């Protein structure tokens, strides 16, 4: 099956969305029990933890951790936004740098200026978009980023999106309350799919779409540790409490270049494998044996693969034992925890 298909469905009582590209499951979003990233709280500063360079906050969803101490006093109310999912037993990660995201626009309070995605190259189109934005947004109070999806969008859709996001941001920023409260809930899987998967696609909303498109079978495979690679190799992804371990195997290939081939295949497959499993944090790759001279080729392939991934990932580098380390944002709930 060629082309792109977005399937909106349910898994049990959980909202879910799947992106299929040429018959392969490329991305998966499933509702979790934890607060959604993007949720905005009026939180109360609780106690500083100077050794960790931050402060614990009280929110309606439980304790949160803000990596900031300067200028905050216990009992002070402040606006914060959930940035990702917490590990079991840990506080919610939050930030004071609020972002209001939609399909075409991102409003950035505290960061004035009008910016357009670099993916939009046409200068005439960029000028048109700037004119639309200037008519709506005051650069003195709010910043605005027009996303790559604006390249082919209708003017009314873009201006409506900008107006809605700036109005929402102004309302939230004007909040004068003093107690813990949820002011804005983050987007669920169906809205996220509309917001982020903007390329032309067939949209399936019929109940049972996951089953009819074979997505449930792919999810079952994603819950296993093994991932088969091109060329006959494989990798095993096993999350622990401290980190995510990735082990690369050459399979039946015994040629001199077997290790390099398996490692390059791992680089290509790893972003999708982590994305479908909802895994982040510290990631350590135990690569198949290969000469040190081939490390640069692996790094180049890995960097290229993660460049197309929308989840922030830092390529940290090599360890003395020859492992490669990554640091990845916990932007998704782990699949194993969501589907227990």
N, C-alpha and C positions, 0 to 999 in steps of 0.2 A: 504494500500500500504506500504510494508515493504522496508527498506533500505533508502539510502540517495539519494536525487535528487537535483541538482542545476539547477535553471531555470533562464536564461538570457533573458530579454525582455525589453519592454518600457511601461511606464505608461504615456499616452499622449506623450509629447515630452521629457520626462525625462527617462534617462537610469536607469534600475532597475535590481536587482538580488535578488533571494529568495533561501533559503536553506530549503528543506523539509526533515524531519527525521521521518520515519514510518508514513507518511501521515500527519504530523503536521508541520505547519510553525514554524521553529526554529529560523530563522534570516532573516532580510530584509534590503536591502541597496537601497536607492533611491537618485538620483542626486538632489542636492539642488542648489539654486541660489548663495549661499555664497561661498567664496573660500574653496577649499577642504583641509582638514587636510593633512599635508605633503607637501603643497606648500611652496616653498622657494622663499623669496624676498630679494633683496638688498634694505634695508629700510634706512631711514634717521632719526636719533635721533631728536626729536622735543623739548619736554619740560619734565623735571622731575616732578614727583608728590611724594614728599618725604613722605607725610602723608600716601600714599598707598604703599610705598616701591617699586616704579617702575617708568617707563618712557613711555610717549607716543611717538610713531614712526609714520612717514609718509610712506605709501606703495602705490602701484598702486591701491589697492583695498580699500583704505581709512585708517583711523587711526587704529593703533595696539597698544597693551599694553604689555610691557615687564617688568617682575618682577625683575628689576635690575636697579640700578642707578650708582653704583660705577664703575669708569673707563670710563664712557660715557659722551660725551659733545654734546650739541645741534649742529646739522649740520653734525655730524659724520656718515658716511655710515657704515652699518653692515649687516651681513647675518643673517636672522632669518627664522624660519619655523613655519607654522601655526600648532597649537596643537589640536584645536577643533573648535567648533562652538560658536559664541558669542550670547548672549542674545540680543533681539531687542534693538537697540539704544546704544549698548555698543561696545567697540573697540575689534578687533580681538585678541585672545590670541596667543602669539607667544613665542618662545624660541630661544636662541642662540645655544643650544645643538642640532645640526642637526643629524638626523638619515636617512639613505637611506635603505629602506626596500624592500625586494622582497620575492619570495616564499621560497627560501632556505637560504638566507643570509640577515643579517642586518649589514651595515657598520656604525661604530661609530667613526667619527672624534673626536679627542680630548680625546678619551678613549682607549688608545692602549691596545693590548692584543687579543689573539685568544681564544674564548670561544665556548663551545658546549652545546646545550640544555641539561638540566638534564634529560629530558624525554628519551634521548638516553642512555640506560644502558649498552649496549654491548661494552666492552672495545676494542675489535678488531675493531669494526666499528668506535669508537671514534678516535683511532689511525689513521685509514685510512683517516678520515675527516681532522684531524690535518695536515697530510702530504699534502693533496690537498690544504689546506689553506696556508701553509707555502710556497708553490711553487708560490703563486700569491701575497700575501699580505705582505707588509713591516710593521712590528709591530711598527716601530718608528713613523709612521705618521698616520696610520689608525688602528682602532680596528675592530674586526669582530666577529659577533655572528652567528654560524651556527644553524639554527632552527630545531625543531623536525621533520619537513618534510624531512630532509636529511637522516633519518633512512633507508628508502627504495628506495631512489631516485638513478637514474643513475649518475655515476661519471661525465659524460660530461654535464649533466644538472646542476649539482652543480657547477662545475668549470666555466661553462659559466655564471651562475648567479653571482658568486663572481666577475668574471672579469668585467661584465657589471656594477655592483654596485660600484666597486672600481674606475673604469674609470669615471663614472658619478660623484662620490664624489670628485675626484681629479679635474675635470673640474670646478665644482661649487666652491670649495675652492680656486681655482686659479683665481677667478674672480677679476678684478682690476677696475671695473666701479665705478662711483661716484654718479650716479643718481638713483632714484627709478626705480626698474625694477623687473618683475617676471622672475626668473631664472629657475624654475622648477614647473610644475603643479602637484598637488597631484593626486593620482590614483582615477579613477571613479569606480562606482559600479561593473562593469564587471571585471576590473583588480583586484579590492579588493577581489572579490569572488575567483578568481584564486589564489591570494596571501594568503588568510587566510583560505579558506575552502578546506583543503588539503587532507582530508580523501577520500578514494575511493567513487565515486558517479556517478550516471547517469547524464549526462549533456544534458540539453534541450535548444536549441538555436532557435527553430522554432518560428516565430512571432505568437503571441497569446498564448504563453505558460502559462502566468499568468491566463488567463481565462480557458484554458483547464484543468489546474491542481487545479482549485478552489482557487487560491491565492487571487484573487480580492475580493472574499467573506470574506476571513480571514482578509484582510486589512480593509474592511468595519467594521468588528467586532472590530478590534483593535482601530478604531477611536472612539469607544464608551468608556465611563468611566468604565462600569461594566466588571469584569472578573470572570467567574464562576470557583469555586474551587472544587477539589475532596471532596466528602463527603457532598455536598449540600450547602456549604458556598459560599461566594462571597467576592470580594474586589472591591473598587471603586478607580480609579486613576484619580486625578483631578489636573492638573498643574495650579498654580497661578503665578503671577509675581514674588513673593518672593521665592516660594518653590513648591515642588510636594507633595500633600497630598494623603495619601493612607489610606483608611478606610476599616477595616476587619469586616465582618458580619458572624454570625453563621448560618444564614438561619433558617430552621425549626427545627434544632437540639436543644433540650432543656435539654440534658443530662448534668451531672456535668462536663464532659470532653469536652463539645462542644467548649468552647473558645480555649482550647489548640489545639484541632484538627484543627480548622479553622486557627489558627495562624501558625501551622506547614505546613498546605497546602499553606498558603500565602508565607511562606519562600521558598517553592519549586517553586512556580509559579512566584514570583516577578521578578527575573532576566530576564526571557523571556518576561514578560509583559512590562518591562521598555525598553528592547532592541527593541522590535517591534515598540514601540511608539517613540523611539528616545529621551527618557527623561533622563535628568541628573541634576546636581546641588544639592541643598539641598532637601532631601527626608525625610518626617516625616510620620511614620506609627502609626495610631491610632488602636491599636490591640483590638481584642475581649477580654472581661474580662477573666482573668485567675489568679490563685494564683501566688504570687511572686516566690514561689519555682519552678515554671515551666519556669521561664525566661531563665535559663541556657539552657534548652532543645531547646527553640526557637532560642537563639543565635547560638547554635551549628548547628542547621538545616539551619539557614540563612547563616552562614559562609561557610558551605559546598556547598550550592547552588551557592553562588557568586564565589567560588573558580573555578568553571567550566566556568565562564563568562569571556570573554576576554576584557571587559571594566573596567578600574580601578575604584574600589568602596571601600570606607573606611566605616567600621562599627563603627560609632561614639559612640553610647551607649544610655542609658536611660535618659529621662528627668524627672524632679520632678513630672510631671503629668502622668508618666507611658507610654509616647510615646517612640518609638525607632527611632533614627536618623541615616541617611546615608549621605555620600557625594560622588557623582558619577560624573565622568568626562563627559563633554558634547561632546562625541565622534561622535554623530549622529545628523543630523538635526531633530527637532521634526516633527513627522508624520503629525500633525495637520497643521503645517505651510507649509510643502512641498506640501500637497494635499489640498490646500484651494479651 
